[in-house]
Amino acid sequence: MDKLVWNDGLSVGIDAIDNDHKKNLSLIVQIIEASYHQLTDDFLHKVFDELEYYVQDHFQREEALLQVN
């Protein structure tokens, strides 16, 4: 299985947003790998919870940054 990785083509050119996107991508990769390796449901729930929290937090920061620009 090919690994989902960040590359410059995914960059929006704003470091704060790109860093958030890298974190979100990292969490998605963890979910894919956990599913692929059949890790416990508890682990998957933990990562999904972290992703949900981080995505909500990210959109608040992204909206604030876009209002300034």
N, C-alpha and C positions, 0 to 999 in steps of 0.2 A: 504494500500500500504506500502510495506517495504521501509525504507529509505536507500538510498545509503550513506554509511559511510566509512570513512578511517579506515583501520586496519593495523596491522603490516605486514601482508602479501603483502601489496602494497608498502612497503618501498624498496628503492633501496640502502639504507645504506649511502647516502650522504645527510646530513641535508638540504643543500641549495636546492637540487633537490626535496627532499621529501616535503619541505615546499611549493615549487611551485606546486607540484602535489596536495597537500592538498587544496591550493587556487583554482586551476582549478576544483577540485572535488566539492568544495563548490559552485562555480559558476554554475556548471552543476546541482547540487541539487536545486539551486534557480530557474533555468529554469524549471526543472521538477515540482517543487512545484507551480510555477506561472502558468504553463499550467494546472496542476491538479485543482488548485483553480480558474482557469479562470480569472487571473488577466489581467490588461490592456495590449494591444499590446505595448504601450509606455514602460511599465516596462520590458516586454520581450526584446524589442529592446535594451534597456539600458543594460540589463544583457548580452545579446549576444555581444554587442559592447565591454563591459568590458572583456568578455571571449576572444574575438578575440584579443584584445590588450594584455591581460595577457599571452595568449598562445604564441604569437609571441615573446614577451619579454622573456618568459620562455625558448623557444628554443634557443634564442641567448645566454642566461646564461648557459644553459645545454651544448651547443656545446663548449663554452669557457671552462667550467669545464672539459669536457671530453678530450679536447686537452691537458690540463695540466696533467691530470692523464694518 
